[in-house]
Amino acid sequence: MLQLRKPVWSSMTLAAFAASTLLALALSRIHIRSQTTLIGYRIGQLKSQEAKLLEERSTLKMQLAKMTTQKHLTLMTDATTQGVGEGTYALK
């Protein structure tokens, strides 16, 4: 008579393996989605910081242009030759 071999993997083992695989896939998907959201928030923060820095750069460029005009340099030269310290002159 022909004897049937006992299956190597029982149906309970296969079900547990399938369930653990699905759980691992679900957790990895959750992790990826949360990381994507966090990266999106960080990008938003960096864009805001970039806008502030660009505005500050523009302000500093305008101050530099004002300070390097001929009129300003003449006023600074006159102020220093009259004995007024450099730090006492304020930009108008």
Summary of the structure (lengths in Angstrom):
residues: 92
radius of gyration: 36.0
end to end distance: 109.9
largest distance: 122.4
contacts: 160
relative contact order: 0.05
helix: 78%
strand: 0%
